[in-house]
Amino acid sequence: MQDPQKLIERFKSRVHVLDGGLATELEKRGHDISGKLWSAKVLLEDPGAIEQLHYDYLKAGADIIITSSYQLTFQGMKQAGYTHEQAEDALWKSVEVAVKARKRYLGELDEDLPEDRKPLIAASIGPYGAYLADGSEYTGNYGLSSDQLAEFHRERFEFLVRTEADFIAIETIPTAVECEAFFELLREHRNTPAWLSYTCETGVVLRDGTELAEAIKPFNTGPRNVVAIGLNCMHGFHMTGSIATTRDQTDKPIVAYPNSGEVWDA
């Protein structure tokens, strides 16, 4: 993975464009993403489709592509009937197809890009609610302690650290307790770059009622491997207020990728 400080400097130097939604676009292309594994189902059945989508986003101008591992957990794979080894293979594949897409894209360019202009690969880690697949990432009603959540996320986190991804994208954090869990993991892996992205009920409050400003503070003054802080999986109407609150609390780069406007009934 890349050096955290160099990533921070790169993100601060210019705006970076993220890719679009994987699951939404896969569904548009005729793939079945029903079930608890979501877009990871396509990764298992047709990895070439994921690779092609990554490539298409790069061709469209994306500076960062996010892997299809958001819903891919060891626990979820076991429940779906897969072995531990198959879960490892799937996680590895989620990064491998992104690496292949980037290599293909770069190979077709007329000239070599400097290192700080080459597209980045973010290895996605979704919240505990993504494993439950019941919409609870929009409520935060888990009933677990921060230690239990850290234990749930630890193996996948440590596995993805060993891949060719450039950094970890910790996405859709709905609660203060899950923030604490990831804070612990990032302290354990101080050289691993990661961004943290929250999901808010309103512009200034997480799904569990925690003030966004309070949730940000530990990561702003804590582990220096946090390369960006931001928001995702929330209505665009609230995004402006969330970004303003985030900017008031941190000088780290800010990441923002809202929903397209639909409402989830959780």
DAKAGI-V552777 format. One line per field, one symbol per residue. phi: phi as a letter, one per 40 degrees, with the letter a starting at -180 (. if undefined). Layout:
BEGIN
phi: ???
END
This chain:
BEGIN
phi: .ccdcccdcccccacbcccccccdcccccgccbcgccfccccdccadcccdccdcccccchccbbbcccdccbcccccccgccccccccccccccdccccccccccccccacccdcbcdbbbccbccdccccfbgcccbgccgbcccccccccdccdcccdcccccacbcbfcbbcccdcccdcccccbccccabbbcbbcbcbbcccgccddcccdcccbcdccccababafacddccdccccccccbabcdbbaaccchcbccb
END
